Amino acid sequence: MDAPCHENDQAMGQIQPPLPVLPLLAVTSQYLESFEWAEARFVESFGPLQLISPKFDFDQTDYYSASMGTGLRKSFLAPQRLDDPAGLSEWKHTTNAWEYAYAADQAKSVSRPVNLDPGYISQDKLVLASTKNHAHRLYLSRGIYAEVTLQYRARRWQ
């Protein structure tokens, strides 16, 4: 059935597919080999990398210390190819499976030797996936939420 025509249809927004985005993976761990392992998994799934950020101290919170220990470092990975942002929920399921597999295979002194947070960068925002609901997060699918972590406005990230 065709939708009825209205005089002011031109004011209505048109549904369009999103522009492709740059996937990214935030890797947090106290173990150097965890970064290498995560990079190998990411390349297998997303292809060659265009960016590996330097590892930096992740000491802004002690939220992870009970499960991950102390002395945490963080790094970001980004592939060469762009992708559909609708994949974010599936990316999070994949990285969660990687985390569980790594923890089961490693004899580490912590229960969570690596934290993998997928997301993406678009022209105007950096979005990260989460399994935790909160007022500022939007539900995607299959138990996954999205959070706009940074916005690009006035020629800078905020």
C-alpha positions as CSV (number, residue, x, y, z in Angstrom):
1,M,0.0,0.0,0.0
2,D,1.4,3.4,-1.0
3,A,1.7,6.0,1.7
4,P,-0.6,9.0,1.2
5,C,0.9,12.1,-0.4
6,H,0.9,15.3,1.7
7,E,1.7,18.8,0.6
8,N,4.6,19.2,3.1
9,D,6.3,15.8,2.4
10,Q,9.4,17.7,1.4
11,A,9.9,18.8,5.0
12,M,10.1,15.1,6.1
13,G,13.5,13.6,6.6
14,Q,14.6,11.0,4.0
15,I,15.9,7.7,5.2
16,Q,19.4,7.1,4.0
17,P,22.0,4.5,4.8
18,P,24.8,5.7,7.1
19,L,28.3,6.6,5.8
20,P,30.9,3.9,6.5
21,V,32.9,4.4,9.7
22,L,36.4,3.5,10.8
23,P,36.2,0.5,13.3
24,L,38.6,0.7,16.3
25,L,39.5,-1.5,19.2
26,A,40.6,-0.3,22.6
27,V,42.9,-2.8,24.3
28,T,43.6,-2.6,28.0
29,S,45.9,-5.0,29.9
30,Q,48.9,-5.2,32.2
31,Y,50.5,-7.9,30.0
32,L,52.4,-7.0,26.8
33,E,51.6,-10.3,25.2
34,S,47.8,-9.5,25.5
35,F,48.3,-6.5,23.2
36,E,50.0,-8.7,20.6
37,W,47.3,-11.4,20.9
38,A,44.5,-8.8,20.5
39,E,46.2,-7.3,17.5
40,A,46.4,-10.6,15.8
41,R,42.7,-11.4,16.4
42,F,41.7,-7.9,15.2
43,V,43.7,-8.2,12.0
44,E,42.2,-11.6,11.3
45,S,38.7,-10.1,11.5
46,F,39.2,-6.6,10.2
47,G,42.2,-6.8,7.9
48,P,45.5,-4.9,7.9
49,L,45.9,-2.0,10.4
50,Q,46.4,1.6,9.6
51,L,46.9,2.7,13.2
52,I,48.4,1.2,16.3
53,S,48.6,3.9,19.0
54,P,51.4,3.9,21.5
55,K,50.5,2.1,24.8
56,F,49.8,4.6,27.5
57,D,49.2,4.3,31.3
58,F,45.5,3.7,32.0
59,D,45.2,5.1,35.5
60,Q,42.2,7.4,35.3
61,T,40.1,4.9,37.3
62,D,40.5,1.9,39.6
63,Y,37.2,0.4,38.2
64,Y,39.1,-2.5,36.6
65,S,41.7,-3.2,39.3
66,A,39.7,-6.1,41.0
67,S,39.4,-8.1,37.8
68,M,42.5,-6.9,35.9
69,G,45.0,-5.9,38.5
70,T,47.1,-2.7,38.5
71,G,49.6,-1.2,36.1
72,L,47.2,-1.2,33.2
73,R,48.1,0.1,29.8
74,K,45.9,1.0,26.9
75,S,46.3,1.1,23.1
76,F,44.0,1.7,20.1
77,L,43.9,-0.2,16.9
78,A,42.2,0.8,13.6
79,P,42.1,-1.2,10.4
80,Q,42.6,0.2,6.9
81,R,39.1,-0.4,5.8
82,L,35.8,1.3,6.6
83,D,32.8,-0.6,7.7
84,D,29.0,-0.3,8.4
85,P,28.3,1.1,11.9
86,A,25.4,-1.3,12.2
87,G,28.0,-4.0,12.9
88,L,29.0,-2.6,16.3
89,S,26.8,-5.0,18.3
90,E,28.3,-8.0,16.5
91,W,31.8,-6.6,17.0
92,K,31.2,-6.4,20.7
93,H,30.0,-10.0,20.8
94,T,33.1,-11.1,18.9
95,T,35.5,-9.2,21.2
96,N,33.7,-10.6,24.3
97,A,34.3,-14.1,22.9
98,W,38.0,-13.2,22.3
99,E,38.3,-12.0,25.9
100,Y,36.8,-15.2,27.3
101,A,39.0,-17.4,25.1
102,Y,42.1,-15.5,26.1
103,A,41.3,-15.7,29.8
104,A,40.7,-19.5,29.6
105,D,43.9,-20.1,27.7
106,Q,46.2,-18.0,29.9
107,A,47.6,-18.7,33.4
108,K,47.5,-15.2,34.7
109,S,47.1,-13.9,38.2
110,V,43.9,-12.0,37.3
111,S,40.5,-13.1,36.1
112,R,40.4,-10.7,33.2
113,P,43.8,-10.4,31.6
114,V,42.6,-8.3,28.7
115,N,39.8,-5.8,28.1
116,L,38.6,-5.3,24.5
117,D,36.3,-2.4,23.7
118,P,35.2,-2.1,20.1
119,G,33.9,1.1,18.6
120,Y,34.1,3.3,15.6
121,I,35.1,6.8,14.5
122,S,32.9,8.8,12.1
123,Q,33.3,12.3,10.9
124,D,31.6,13.7,14.0
125,K,31.9,11.2,16.8
126,L,33.7,8.3,18.5
127,V,31.3,5.6,19.6
128,L,32.1,2.7,21.9
129,A,30.1,-0.5,22.6
130,S,29.1,-1.7,26.1
131,T,27.2,-4.5,27.7
132,K,26.1,-2.1,30.5
133,N,23.0,0.0,30.2
134,H,23.1,3.6,31.5
135,A,21.1,6.7,30.9
136,H,23.5,8.0,28.2
137,R,23.7,4.7,26.3
138,L,21.4,3.6,23.5
139,Y,20.4,0.0,23.0
140,L,21.5,-1.6,19.8
141,S,20.7,-5.3,19.8
142,R,21.5,-8.6,21.5
143,G,22.3,-7.0,24.9
144,I,24.7,-4.3,23.5
145,Y,24.5,-0.6,24.0
146,A,26.4,2.3,22.3
147,E,27.9,5.4,23.8
148,V,29.0,8.5,22.1
149,T,32.3,9.0,23.9
150,L,33.6,12.0,22.0
151,Q,32.1,14.5,19.6
152,Y,33.9,16.4,17.0
153,R,32.6,20.0,17.2
154,A,34.1,23.4,16.6
155,R,37.2,21.7,14.9
156,R,38.1,19.7,18.0
157,W,37.3,16.5,19.9
158,Q,35.2,17.1,23.0
